[in-house]
Amino acid sequence: MTTTLNADPAELAKFSELAHRWWDLDSEFRPLHQINPLRLDWIDKLSPISGLRALDVGCGGGILADSMARKGAHVVGIDLSTKALKVAQLHALEAQTPNVAYREVSAEALAAEAPGAFDVVTCMEMLEHVPDPASVVQACATLVKPGGWVFFSTINRSAKAFLYAIVGAEYLLKMLPQGTHEYAKMIRPSELAAYCRRAGLDLQQTRGLEYNPLTQRYSLSADTGVNYMFASQRPA
């Protein structure tokens, strides 16, 4: 039996081309570096990660995975971009980051291999780049152990998100390369909530991420109109 890989070759190629710039703080990935402390702190408050087994799905160059390992978690980062994974592995070697490993495997394949293997699963800024986001959500739910937490972040499919995340961030402020996000692939919170319910995850908390172009700073808020995060839990 052959299974179709839940990945868009064009999306993988796009991020592979930029892979060498993942850890350049002035590159296209600067926004990820800026929001990472906010995300990490939010995750750690809800599920203190020191000593836990954590999985970062769609880890890219390892920004979140690396920081979770430095917080004391035992981390596995997975992605389907070979170049991004090599960058993540190289950074871990250079920075001597403890307890972090990277694998080129899909969430679905790992879920079949290691169900219930992780205390915490994160899947950040990835769902809007795959053909079947519900399949990834289901895989994340399978990978976390009963009582464990699954964290998602993505972009709302709204008029405000189109203005801020595409027109503003990609074309006006040039914070991201043009074409980074496709409006049709963005996911409404109600849709992600439905995917979570279908996967057997209980939604515990939502947070918005807002950017102030004047101060050039991000902050957590209750506004899920553009970037937003979900904290969900697999029932014990």
Biotite code that builds the C-alpha atoms (Angstrom):
import biotite.structure as struc

atoms = struc.array([
    struc.Atom([0.000, 0.000, 0.000], chain_id="A", res_id=1, res_name="MET", atom_name="CA", element="C"),
    struc.Atom([1.360, 3.421, -0.900], chain_id="A", res_id=2, res_name="THR", atom_name="CA", element="C"),
    struc.Atom([0.513, 6.469, 1.151], chain_id="A", res_id=3, res_name="THR", atom_name="CA", element="C"),
    struc.Atom([0.597, 10.012, -0.134], chain_id="A", res_id=4, res_name="THR", atom_name="CA", element="C"),
    struc.Atom([2.972, 12.260, 1.777], chain_id="A", res_id=5, res_name="LEU", atom_name="CA", element="C"),
    struc.Atom([1.108, 15.165, 3.375], chain_id="A", res_id=6, res_name="ASN", atom_name="CA", element="C"),
    struc.Atom([3.478, 17.819, 2.042], chain_id="A", res_id=7, res_name="ALA", atom_name="CA", element="C"),
    struc.Atom([3.482, 20.407, -0.712], chain_id="A", res_id=8, res_name="ASP", atom_name="CA", element="C"),
    struc.Atom([6.704, 20.132, -2.808], chain_id="A", res_id=9, res_name="PRO", atom_name="CA", element="C"),
    struc.Atom([6.518, 23.849, -3.632], chain_id="A", res_id=10, res_name="ALA", atom_name="CA", element="C"),
    struc.Atom([6.338, 24.734, 0.077], chain_id="A", res_id=11, res_name="GLU", atom_name="CA", element="C"),
    struc.Atom([9.294, 22.459, 0.891], chain_id="A", res_id=12, res_name="LEU", atom_name="CA", element="C"),
    struc.Atom([11.306, 24.009, -1.944], chain_id="A", res_id=13, res_name="ALA", atom_name="CA", element="C"),
    struc.Atom([10.456, 27.521, -0.741], chain_id="A", res_id=14, res_name="LYS", atom_name="CA", element="C"),
    struc.Atom([11.778, 26.918, 2.771], chain_id="A", res_id=15, res_name="PHE", atom_name="CA", element="C"),
    struc.Atom([14.745, 24.851, 1.546], chain_id="A", res_id=16, res_name="SER", atom_name="CA", element="C"),
    struc.Atom([15.917, 27.833, -0.504], chain_id="A", res_id=17, res_name="GLU", atom_name="CA", element="C"),
    struc.Atom([15.965, 29.958, 2.652], chain_id="A", res_id=18, res_name="LEU", atom_name="CA", element="C"),
    struc.Atom([17.375, 27.249, 4.951], chain_id="A", res_id=19, res_name="ALA", atom_name="CA", element="C"),
    struc.Atom([20.837, 28.786, 5.337], chain_id="A", res_id=20, res_name="HIS", atom_name="CA", element="C"),
    struc.Atom([19.233, 31.942, 6.777], chain_id="A", res_id=21, res_name="ARG", atom_name="CA", element="C"),
    struc.Atom([17.257, 30.325, 9.630], chain_id="A", res_id=22, res_name="TRP", atom_name="CA", element="C"),
    struc.Atom([19.648, 31.533, 12.339], chain_id="A", res_id=23, res_name="TRP", atom_name="CA", element="C"),
    struc.Atom([20.357, 34.940, 10.813], chain_id="A", res_id=24, res_name="ASP", atom_name="CA", element="C"),
    struc.Atom([18.489, 37.302, 13.161], chain_id="A", res_id=25, res_name="LEU", atom_name="CA", element="C"),
    struc.Atom([18.190, 39.930, 10.418], chain_id="A", res_id=26, res_name="ASP", atom_name="CA", element="C"),
    struc.Atom([16.842, 37.523, 7.801], chain_id="A", res_id=27, res_name="SER", atom_name="CA", element="C"),
    struc.Atom([13.330, 36.555, 6.724], chain_id="A", res_id=28, res_name="GLU", atom_name="CA", element="C"),
    struc.Atom([13.145, 34.449, 9.885], chain_id="A", res_id=29, res_name="PHE", atom_name="CA", element="C"),
    struc.Atom([13.543, 37.408, 12.218], chain_id="A", res_id=30, res_name="ARG", atom_name="CA", element="C"),
    struc.Atom([9.817, 37.358, 13.151], chain_id="A", res_id=31, res_name="PRO", atom_name="CA", element="C"),
    struc.Atom([10.162, 33.729, 14.309], chain_id="A", res_id=32, res_name="LEU", atom_name="CA", element="C"),
    struc.Atom([13.106, 34.666, 16.524], chain_id="A", res_id=33, res_name="HIS", atom_name="CA", element="C"),
    struc.Atom([11.113, 37.589, 17.922], chain_id="A", res_id=34, res_name="GLN", atom_name="CA", element="C"),
    struc.Atom([8.008, 35.583, 18.796], chain_id="A", res_id=35, res_name="ILE", atom_name="CA", element="C"),
    struc.Atom([9.861, 32.510, 20.027], chain_id="A", res_id=36, res_name="ASN", atom_name="CA", element="C"),
    struc.Atom([10.376, 33.710, 23.648], chain_id="A", res_id=37, res_name="PRO", atom_name="CA", element="C"),
    struc.Atom([6.648, 34.548, 23.887], chain_id="A", res_id=38, res_name="LEU", atom_name="CA", element="C"),
    struc.Atom([5.645, 31.125, 22.588], chain_id="A", res_id=39, res_name="ARG", atom_name="CA", element="C"),
    struc.Atom([8.150, 29.276, 24.748], chain_id="A", res_id=40, res_name="LEU", atom_name="CA", element="C"),
    struc.Atom([7.066, 31.090, 27.908], chain_id="A", res_id=41, res_name="ASP", atom_name="CA", element="C"),
    struc.Atom([3.384, 30.418, 27.168], chain_id="A", res_id=42, res_name="TRP", atom_name="CA", element="C"),
    struc.Atom([4.038, 26.706, 26.585], chain_id="A", res_id=43, res_name="ILE", atom_name="CA", element="C"),
    struc.Atom([6.202, 26.433, 29.696], chain_id="A", res_id=44, res_name="ASP", atom_name="CA", element="C"),
    struc.Atom([3.587, 28.116, 31.918], chain_id="A", res_id=45, res_name="LYS", atom_name="CA", element="C"),
    struc.Atom([0.860, 25.677, 30.842], chain_id="A", res_id=46, res_name="LEU", atom_name="CA", element="C"),
    struc.Atom([3.091, 22.601, 30.822], chain_id="A", res_id=47, res_name="SER", atom_name="CA", element="C"),
    struc.Atom([6.496, 23.134, 32.515], chain_id="A", res_id=48, res_name="PRO", atom_name="CA", element="C"),
    struc.Atom([8.737, 21.352, 30.037], chain_id="A", res_id=49, res_name="ILE", atom_name="CA", element="C"),
    struc.Atom([11.922, 20.694, 32.023], chain_id="A", res_id=50, res_name="SER", atom_name="CA", element="C"),
    struc.Atom([12.484, 16.936, 32.076], chain_id="A", res_id=51, res_name="GLY", atom_name="CA", element="C"),
    struc.Atom([9.637, 16.219, 29.646], chain_id="A", res_id=52, res_name="LEU", atom_name="CA", element="C"),
    struc.Atom([9.808, 14.529, 26.234], chain_id="A", res_id=53, res_name="ARG", atom_name="CA", element="C"),
    struc.Atom([8.842, 17.125, 23.631], chain_id="A", res_id=54, res_name="ALA", atom_name="CA", element="C"),
    struc.Atom([8.252, 16.850, 19.894], chain_id="A", res_id=55, res_name="LEU", atom_name="CA", element="C"),
    struc.Atom([8.356, 19.837, 17.530], chain_id="A", res_id=56, res_name="ASP", atom_name="CA", element="C"),
    struc.Atom([6.468, 19.042, 14.322], chain_id="A", res_id=57, res_name="VAL", atom_name="CA", element="C"),
    struc.Atom([7.629, 21.091, 11.312], chain_id="A", res_id=58, res_name="GLY", atom_name="CA", element="C"),
    struc.Atom([10.692, 22.256, 13.260], chain_id="A", res_id=59, res_name="CYS", atom_name="CA", element="C"),
    struc.Atom([12.430, 23.930, 10.325], chain_id="A", res_id=60, res_name="GLY", atom_name="CA", element="C"),
    struc.Atom([15.845, 25.203, 11.395], chain_id="A", res_id=61, res_name="GLY", atom_name="CA", element="C"),
    struc.Atom([15.139, 24.358, 15.025], chain_id="A", res_id=62, res_name="GLY", atom_name="CA", element="C"),
    struc.Atom([14.338, 27.728, 16.618], chain_id="A", res_id=63, res_name="ILE", atom_name="CA", element="C"),
    struc.Atom([11.645, 26.416, 19.002], chain_id="A", res_id=64, res_name="LEU", atom_name="CA", element="C"),
    struc.Atom([13.128, 22.919, 19.389], chain_id="A", res_id=65, res_name="ALA", atom_name="CA", element="C"),
    struc.Atom([16.493, 24.360, 20.402], chain_id="A", res_id=66, res_name="ASP", atom_name="CA", element="C"),
    struc.Atom([14.964, 26.720, 22.960], chain_id="A", res_id=67, res_name="SER", atom_name="CA", element="C"),
    struc.Atom([12.814, 23.941, 24.497], chain_id="A", res_id=68, res_name="MET", atom_name="CA", element="C"),
    struc.Atom([15.941, 21.797, 24.902], chain_id="A", res_id=69, res_name="ALA", atom_name="CA", element="C"),
    struc.Atom([17.681, 24.700, 26.630], chain_id="A", res_id=70, res_name="ARG", atom_name="CA", element="C"),
    struc.Atom([14.710, 24.867, 29.020], chain_id="A", res_id=71, res_name="LYS", atom_name="CA", element="C"),
    struc.Atom([15.468, 21.291, 30.038], chain_id="A", res_id=72, res_name="GLY", atom_name="CA", element="C"),
    struc.Atom([13.181, 19.261, 27.760], chain_id="A", res_id=73, res_name="ALA", atom_name="CA", element="C"),
    struc.Atom([14.321, 16.188, 25.826], chain_id="A", res_id=74, res_name="HIS", atom_name="CA", element="C"),
    struc.Atom([13.398, 17.278, 22.311], chain_id="A", res_id=75, res_name="VAL", atom_name="CA", element="C"),
    struc.Atom([12.906, 15.657, 18.932], chain_id="A", res_id=76, res_name="VAL", atom_name="CA", element="C"),
    struc.Atom([12.371, 17.997, 15.981], chain_id="A", res_id=77, res_name="GLY", atom_name="CA", element="C"),
    struc.Atom([10.892, 16.627, 12.755], chain_id="A", res_id=78, res_name="ILE", atom_name="CA", element="C"),
    struc.Atom([10.566, 18.156, 9.307], chain_id="A", res_id=79, res_name="ASP", atom_name="CA", element="C"),
    struc.Atom([10.497, 17.104, 5.646], chain_id="A", res_id=80, res_name="LEU", atom_name="CA", element="C"),
    struc.Atom([12.984, 19.760, 4.494], chain_id="A", res_id=81, res_name="SER", atom_name="CA", element="C"),
    struc.Atom([16.419, 18.092, 4.397], chain_id="A", res_id=82, res_name="THR", atom_name="CA", element="C"),
    struc.Atom([18.232, 21.426, 4.169], chain_id="A", res_id=83, res_name="LYS", atom_name="CA", element="C"),
    struc.Atom([16.403, 22.962, 7.143], chain_id="A", res_id=84, res_name="ALA", atom_name="CA", element="C"),
    struc.Atom([17.147, 19.872, 9.251], chain_id="A", res_id=85, res_name="LEU", atom_name="CA", element="C"),
    struc.Atom([20.846, 20.065, 8.383], chain_id="A", res_id=86, res_name="LYS", atom_name="CA", element="C"),
    struc.Atom([20.840, 23.686, 9.502], chain_id="A", res_id=87, res_name="VAL", atom_name="CA", element="C"),
    struc.Atom([19.116, 22.685, 12.769], chain_id="A", res_id=88, res_name="ALA", atom_name="CA", element="C"),
    struc.Atom([21.634, 19.891, 13.398], chain_id="A", res_id=89, res_name="GLN", atom_name="CA", element="C"),
    struc.Atom([24.584, 22.160, 12.634], chain_id="A", res_id=90, res_name="LEU", atom_name="CA", element="C"),
    struc.Atom([23.280, 24.846, 14.981], chain_id="A", res_id=91, res_name="HIS", atom_name="CA", element="C"),
    struc.Atom([22.798, 22.307, 17.776], chain_id="A", res_id=92, res_name="ALA", atom_name="CA", element="C"),
    struc.Atom([26.415, 21.190, 17.309], chain_id="A", res_id=93, res_name="LEU", atom_name="CA", element="C"),
    struc.Atom([27.812, 24.729, 17.203], chain_id="A", res_id=94, res_name="GLU", atom_name="CA", element="C"),
    struc.Atom([25.725, 25.925, 20.167], chain_id="A", res_id=95, res_name="ALA", atom_name="CA", element="C"),
    struc.Atom([26.256, 22.622, 22.010], chain_id="A", res_id=96, res_name="GLN", atom_name="CA", element="C"),
    struc.Atom([22.537, 22.362, 22.705], chain_id="A", res_id=97, res_name="THR", atom_name="CA", element="C"),
    struc.Atom([21.862, 19.361, 24.952], chain_id="A", res_id=98, res_name="PRO", atom_name="CA", element="C"),
    struc.Atom([19.098, 16.758, 24.505], chain_id="A", res_id=99, res_name="ASN", atom_name="CA", element="C"),
    struc.Atom([17.897, 17.695, 21.024], chain_id="A", res_id=100, res_name="VAL", atom_name="CA", element="C"),
    struc.Atom([17.697, 15.404, 18.004], chain_id="A", res_id=101, res_name="ALA", atom_name="CA", element="C"),
    struc.Atom([16.291, 15.899, 14.507], chain_id="A", res_id=102, res_name="TYR", atom_name="CA", element="C"),
    struc.Atom([14.648, 13.471, 12.092], chain_id="A", res_id=103, res_name="ARG", atom_name="CA", element="C"),
    struc.Atom([13.371, 13.702, 8.526], chain_id="A", res_id=104, res_name="GLU", atom_name="CA", element="C"),
    struc.Atom([9.976, 12.077, 8.975], chain_id="A", res_id=105, res_name="VAL", atom_name="CA", element="C"),
    struc.Atom([6.336, 13.140, 8.657], chain_id="A", res_id=106, res_name="SER", atom_name="CA", element="C"),
    struc.Atom([4.100, 13.548, 11.692], chain_id="A", res_id=107, res_name="ALA", atom_name="CA", element="C"),
    struc.Atom([1.824, 10.815, 10.339], chain_id="A", res_id=108, res_name="GLU", atom_name="CA", element="C"),
    struc.Atom([4.685, 8.314, 9.915], chain_id="A", res_id=109, res_name="ALA", atom_name="CA", element="C"),
    struc.Atom([6.061, 9.034, 13.382], chain_id="A", res_id=110, res_name="LEU", atom_name="CA", element="C"),
    struc.Atom([2.563, 8.696, 14.885], chain_id="A", res_id=111, res_name="ALA", atom_name="CA", element="C"),
    struc.Atom([2.341, 5.184, 13.435], chain_id="A", res_id=112, res_name="ALA", atom_name="CA", element="C"),
    struc.Atom([5.801, 4.395, 14.806], chain_id="A", res_id=113, res_name="GLU", atom_name="CA", element="C"),
    struc.Atom([5.623, 5.966, 18.270], chain_id="A", res_id=114, res_name="ALA", atom_name="CA", element="C"),
    struc.Atom([2.056, 6.654, 19.487], chain_id="A", res_id=115, res_name="PRO", atom_name="CA", element="C"),
    struc.Atom([1.808, 8.274, 22.916], chain_id="A", res_id=116, res_name="GLY", atom_name="CA", element="C"),
    struc.Atom([5.573, 8.779, 23.086], chain_id="A", res_id=117, res_name="ALA", atom_name="CA", element="C"),
    struc.Atom([5.665, 12.476, 24.031], chain_id="A", res_id=118, res_name="PHE", atom_name="CA", element="C"),
    struc.Atom([4.551, 14.619, 26.978], chain_id="A", res_id=119, res_name="ASP", atom_name="CA", element="C"),
    struc.Atom([4.341, 17.764, 24.834], chain_id="A", res_id=120, res_name="VAL", atom_name="CA", element="C"),
    struc.Atom([3.864, 18.208, 21.077], chain_id="A", res_id=121, res_name="VAL", atom_name="CA", element="C"),
    struc.Atom([4.270, 21.562, 19.344], chain_id="A", res_id=122, res_name="THR", atom_name="CA", element="C"),
    struc.Atom([3.279, 22.381, 15.768], chain_id="A", res_id=123, res_name="CYS", atom_name="CA", element="C"),
    struc.Atom([3.962, 26.052, 15.070], chain_id="A", res_id=124, res_name="MET", atom_name="CA", element="C"),
    struc.Atom([3.503, 28.003, 11.815], chain_id="A", res_id=125, res_name="GLU", atom_name="CA", element="C"),
    struc.Atom([3.221, 24.736, 9.906], chain_id="A", res_id=126, res_name="MET", atom_name="CA", element="C"),
    struc.Atom([-0.448, 23.811, 9.405], chain_id="A", res_id=127, res_name="LEU", atom_name="CA", element="C"),
    struc.Atom([-0.994, 26.571, 6.827], chain_id="A", res_id=128, res_name="GLU", atom_name="CA", element="C"),
    struc.Atom([1.736, 25.038, 4.642], chain_id="A", res_id=129, res_name="HIS", atom_name="CA", element="C"),
    struc.Atom([0.414, 21.451, 4.261], chain_id="A", res_id=130, res_name="VAL", atom_name="CA", element="C"),
    struc.Atom([-2.333, 20.077, 1.980], chain_id="A", res_id=131, res_name="PRO", atom_name="CA", element="C"),
    struc.Atom([-4.204, 18.317, 4.828], chain_id="A", res_id=132, res_name="ASP", atom_name="CA", element="C"),
    struc.Atom([-3.834, 20.136, 8.164], chain_id="A", res_id=133, res_name="PRO", atom_name="CA", element="C"),
    struc.Atom([-6.450, 17.919, 9.859], chain_id="A", res_id=134, res_name="ALA", atom_name="CA", element="C"),
    struc.Atom([-4.193, 14.903, 9.238], chain_id="A", res_id=135, res_name="SER", atom_name="CA", element="C"),
    struc.Atom([-1.308, 16.640, 11.041], chain_id="A", res_id=136, res_name="VAL", atom_name="CA", element="C"),
    struc.Atom([-3.564, 17.553, 13.981], chain_id="A", res_id=137, res_name="VAL", atom_name="CA", element="C"),
    struc.Atom([-4.664, 13.907, 14.237], chain_id="A", res_id=138, res_name="GLN", atom_name="CA", element="C"),
    struc.Atom([-1.029, 12.749, 14.143], chain_id="A", res_id=139, res_name="ALA", atom_name="CA", element="C"),
    struc.Atom([-0.084, 15.204, 16.908], chain_id="A", res_id=140, res_name="CYS", atom_name="CA", element="C"),
    struc.Atom([-2.973, 13.893, 19.033], chain_id="A", res_id=141, res_name="ALA", atom_name="CA", element="C"),
    struc.Atom([-1.757, 10.327, 18.496], chain_id="A", res_id=142, res_name="THR", atom_name="CA", element="C"),
    struc.Atom([1.848, 11.217, 19.355], chain_id="A", res_id=143, res_name="LEU", atom_name="CA", element="C"),
    struc.Atom([1.061, 12.817, 22.737], chain_id="A", res_id=144, res_name="VAL", atom_name="CA", element="C"),
    struc.Atom([0.479, 10.657, 25.777], chain_id="A", res_id=145, res_name="LYS", atom_name="CA", element="C"),
    struc.Atom([-2.818, 10.799, 27.727], chain_id="A", res_id=146, res_name="PRO", atom_name="CA", element="C"),
    struc.Atom([-2.812, 13.969, 29.832], chain_id="A", res_id=147, res_name="GLY", atom_name="CA", element="C"),
    struc.Atom([-0.166, 15.532, 27.574], chain_id="A", res_id=148, res_name="GLY", atom_name="CA", element="C"),
    struc.Atom([-0.359, 18.899, 25.819], chain_id="A", res_id=149, res_name="TRP", atom_name="CA", element="C"),
    struc.Atom([-0.434, 19.771, 22.121], chain_id="A", res_id=150, res_name="VAL", atom_name="CA", element="C"),
    struc.Atom([0.268, 23.349, 21.034], chain_id="A", res_id=151, res_name="PHE", atom_name="CA", element="C"),
    struc.Atom([-0.558, 24.783, 17.612], chain_id="A", res_id=152, res_name="PHE", atom_name="CA", element="C"),
    struc.Atom([0.019, 28.181, 16.025], chain_id="A", res_id=153, res_name="SER", atom_name="CA", element="C"),
    struc.Atom([-1.180, 29.321, 12.625], chain_id="A", res_id=154, res_name="THR", atom_name="CA", element="C"),
    struc.Atom([-2.791, 32.261, 10.802], chain_id="A", res_id=155, res_name="ILE", atom_name="CA", element="C"),
    struc.Atom([-6.489, 33.068, 10.656], chain_id="A", res_id=156, res_name="ASN", atom_name="CA", element="C"),
    struc.Atom([-8.224, 33.197, 7.258], chain_id="A", res_id=157, res_name="ARG", atom_name="CA", element="C"),
    struc.Atom([-9.707, 36.645, 7.748], chain_id="A", res_id=158, res_name="SER", atom_name="CA", element="C"),
    struc.Atom([-9.710, 40.026, 6.046], chain_id="A", res_id=159, res_name="ALA", atom_name="CA", element="C"),
    struc.Atom([-7.526, 41.378, 8.856], chain_id="A", res_id=160, res_name="LYS", atom_name="CA", element="C"),
    struc.Atom([-5.009, 38.555, 8.411], chain_id="A", res_id=161, res_name="ALA", atom_name="CA", element="C"),
    struc.Atom([-4.891, 39.187, 4.656], chain_id="A", res_id=162, res_name="PHE", atom_name="CA", element="C"),
    struc.Atom([-4.094, 42.847, 5.311], chain_id="A", res_id=163, res_name="LEU", atom_name="CA", element="C"),
    struc.Atom([-1.579, 42.273, 8.117], chain_id="A", res_id=164, res_name="TYR", atom_name="CA", element="C"),
    struc.Atom([0.098, 38.935, 7.310], chain_id="A", res_id=165, res_name="ALA", atom_name="CA", element="C"),
    struc.Atom([0.217, 39.173, 3.513], chain_id="A", res_id=166, res_name="ILE", atom_name="CA", element="C"),
    struc.Atom([-0.125, 42.783, 2.331], chain_id="A", res_id=167, res_name="VAL", atom_name="CA", element="C"),
    struc.Atom([1.560, 44.302, 5.404], chain_id="A", res_id=168, res_name="GLY", atom_name="CA", element="C"),
    struc.Atom([4.222, 41.753, 6.344], chain_id="A", res_id=169, res_name="ALA", atom_name="CA", element="C"),
    struc.Atom([5.165, 40.555, 2.857], chain_id="A", res_id=170, res_name="GLU", atom_name="CA", element="C"),
    struc.Atom([4.645, 43.597, 0.609], chain_id="A", res_id=171, res_name="TYR", atom_name="CA", element="C"),
    struc.Atom([4.725, 46.790, 2.692], chain_id="A", res_id=172, res_name="LEU", atom_name="CA", element="C"),
    struc.Atom([7.031, 46.055, 5.640], chain_id="A", res_id=173, res_name="LEU", atom_name="CA", element="C"),
    struc.Atom([8.905, 43.305, 3.730], chain_id="A", res_id=174, res_name="LYS", atom_name="CA", element="C"),
    struc.Atom([9.285, 41.300, 6.943], chain_id="A", res_id=175, res_name="MET", atom_name="CA", element="C"),
    struc.Atom([8.675, 38.061, 5.021], chain_id="A", res_id=176, res_name="LEU", atom_name="CA", element="C"),
    struc.Atom([9.388, 36.964, 1.450], chain_id="A", res_id=177, res_name="PRO", atom_name="CA", element="C"),
    struc.Atom([6.472, 37.559, -0.934], chain_id="A", res_id=178, res_name="GLN", atom_name="CA", element="C"),
    struc.Atom([4.490, 34.346, -1.309], chain_id="A", res_id=179, res_name="GLY", atom_name="CA", element="C"),
    struc.Atom([5.300, 33.024, 2.171], chain_id="A", res_id=180, res_name="THR", atom_name="CA", element="C"),
    struc.Atom([1.595, 32.659, 2.930], chain_id="A", res_id=181, res_name="HIS", atom_name="CA", element="C"),
    struc.Atom([-1.363, 31.807, 0.735], chain_id="A", res_id=182, res_name="GLU", atom_name="CA", element="C"),
    struc.Atom([-4.697, 33.201, 1.886], chain_id="A", res_id=183, res_name="TYR", atom_name="CA", element="C"),
    struc.Atom([-6.631, 30.097, 0.834], chain_id="A", res_id=184, res_name="ALA", atom_name="CA", element="C"),
    struc.Atom([-4.458, 27.890, 3.070], chain_id="A", res_id=185, res_name="LYS", atom_name="CA", element="C"),
    struc.Atom([-4.968, 29.960, 6.202], chain_id="A", res_id=186, res_name="MET", atom_name="CA", element="C"),
    struc.Atom([-7.103, 28.338, 8.899], chain_id="A", res_id=187, res_name="ILE", atom_name="CA", element="C"),
    struc.Atom([-9.935, 29.872, 10.896], chain_id="A", res_id=188, res_name="ARG", atom_name="CA", element="C"),
    struc.Atom([-9.885, 29.183, 14.671], chain_id="A", res_id=189, res_name="PRO", atom_name="CA", element="C"),
    struc.Atom([-13.270, 27.455, 14.323], chain_id="A", res_id=190, res_name="SER", atom_name="CA", element="C"),
    struc.Atom([-11.763, 25.087, 11.734], chain_id="A", res_id=191, res_name="GLU", atom_name="CA", element="C"),
    struc.Atom([-8.726, 24.285, 13.878], chain_id="A", res_id=192, res_name="LEU", atom_name="CA", element="C"),
    struc.Atom([-11.004, 23.752, 16.893], chain_id="A", res_id=193, res_name="ALA", atom_name="CA", element="C"),
    struc.Atom([-13.014, 21.250, 14.815], chain_id="A", res_id=194, res_name="ALA", atom_name="CA", element="C"),
    struc.Atom([-9.820, 19.409, 13.799], chain_id="A", res_id=195, res_name="TYR", atom_name="CA", element="C"),
    struc.Atom([-8.826, 19.225, 17.483], chain_id="A", res_id=196, res_name="CYS", atom_name="CA", element="C"),
    struc.Atom([-12.226, 17.890, 18.559], chain_id="A", res_id=197, res_name="ARG", atom_name="CA", element="C"),
    struc.Atom([-12.170, 15.290, 15.806], chain_id="A", res_id=198, res_name="ARG", atom_name="CA", element="C"),
    struc.Atom([-8.703, 14.187, 16.959], chain_id="A", res_id=199, res_name="ALA", atom_name="CA", element="C"),
    struc.Atom([-9.887, 13.854, 20.569], chain_id="A", res_id=200, res_name="GLY", atom_name="CA", element="C"),
    struc.Atom([-8.073, 16.922, 21.898], chain_id="A", res_id=201, res_name="LEU", atom_name="CA", element="C"),
    struc.Atom([-9.650, 19.253, 24.447], chain_id="A", res_id=202, res_name="ASP", atom_name="CA", element="C"),
    struc.Atom([-9.012, 22.932, 23.694], chain_id="A", res_id=203, res_name="LEU", atom_name="CA", element="C"),
    struc.Atom([-7.765, 24.613, 26.894], chain_id="A", res_id=204, res_name="GLN", atom_name="CA", element="C"),
    struc.Atom([-6.608, 28.080, 25.861], chain_id="A", res_id=205, res_name="GLN", atom_name="CA", element="C"),
    struc.Atom([-6.289, 30.383, 22.846], chain_id="A", res_id=206, res_name="THR", atom_name="CA", element="C"),
    struc.Atom([-3.962, 33.340, 22.419], chain_id="A", res_id=207, res_name="ARG", atom_name="CA", element="C"),
    struc.Atom([-3.400, 35.882, 19.698], chain_id="A", res_id=208, res_name="GLY", atom_name="CA", element="C"),
    struc.Atom([-0.014, 37.228, 18.639], chain_id="A", res_id=209, res_name="LEU", atom_name="CA", element="C"),
    struc.Atom([0.020, 40.910, 17.745], chain_id="A", res_id=210, res_name="GLU", atom_name="CA", element="C"),
    struc.Atom([2.739, 42.972, 16.089], chain_id="A", res_id=211, res_name="TYR", atom_name="CA", element="C"),
    struc.Atom([3.223, 46.680, 16.689], chain_id="A", res_id=212, res_name="ASN", atom_name="CA", element="C"),
    struc.Atom([5.051, 48.147, 13.649], chain_id="A", res_id=213, res_name="PRO", atom_name="CA", element="C"),
    struc.Atom([6.009, 51.286, 15.593], chain_id="A", res_id=214, res_name="LEU", atom_name="CA", element="C"),
    struc.Atom([7.803, 49.508, 18.447], chain_id="A", res_id=215, res_name="THR", atom_name="CA", element="C"),
    struc.Atom([8.572, 46.482, 16.214], chain_id="A", res_id=216, res_name="GLN", atom_name="CA", element="C"),
    struc.Atom([7.537, 44.246, 19.090], chain_id="A", res_id=217, res_name="ARG", atom_name="CA", element="C"),
    struc.Atom([5.195, 41.293, 19.410], chain_id="A", res_id=218, res_name="TYR", atom_name="CA", element="C"),
    struc.Atom([2.864, 40.625, 22.317], chain_id="A", res_id=219, res_name="SER", atom_name="CA", element="C"),
    struc.Atom([0.312, 38.012, 23.348], chain_id="A", res_id=220, res_name="LEU", atom_name="CA", element="C"),
    struc.Atom([-3.307, 39.157, 23.308], chain_id="A", res_id=221, res_name="SER", atom_name="CA", element="C"),
    struc.Atom([-6.890, 37.927, 23.200], chain_id="A", res_id=222, res_name="ALA", atom_name="CA", element="C"),
    struc.Atom([-7.171, 38.942, 19.520], chain_id="A", res_id=223, res_name="ASP", atom_name="CA", element="C"),
    struc.Atom([-7.022, 35.837, 17.293], chain_id="A", res_id=224, res_name="THR", atom_name="CA", element="C"),
    struc.Atom([-7.752, 37.849, 14.129], chain_id="A", res_id=225, res_name="GLY", atom_name="CA", element="C"),
    struc.Atom([-4.301, 37.297, 12.575], chain_id="A", res_id=226, res_name="VAL", atom_name="CA", element="C"),
    struc.Atom([-1.721, 35.027, 14.235], chain_id="A", res_id=227, res_name="ASN", atom_name="CA", element="C"),
    struc.Atom([-3.096, 32.786, 16.958], chain_id="A", res_id=228, res_name="TYR", atom_name="CA", element="C"),
    struc.Atom([-2.129, 29.838, 19.159], chain_id="A", res_id=229, res_name="MET", atom_name="CA", element="C"),
    struc.Atom([-4.101, 26.923, 20.595], chain_id="A", res_id=230, res_name="PHE", atom_name="CA", element="C"),
    struc.Atom([-3.235, 24.948, 23.708], chain_id="A", res_id=231, res_name="ALA", atom_name="CA", element="C"),
    struc.Atom([-4.989, 21.578, 23.736], chain_id="A", res_id=232, res_name="SER", atom_name="CA", element="C"),
    struc.Atom([-4.792, 18.489, 25.892], chain_id="A", res_id=233, res_name="GLN", atom_name="CA", element="C"),
    struc.Atom([-5.343, 14.783, 25.304], chain_id="A", res_id=234, res_name="ARG", atom_name="CA", element="C"),
    struc.Atom([-7.690, 13.547, 28.048], chain_id="A", res_id=235, res_name="PRO", atom_name="CA", element="C"),
    struc.Atom([-5.922, 11.419, 30.655], chain_id="A", res_id=236, res_name="ALA", atom_name="CA", element="C"),
])
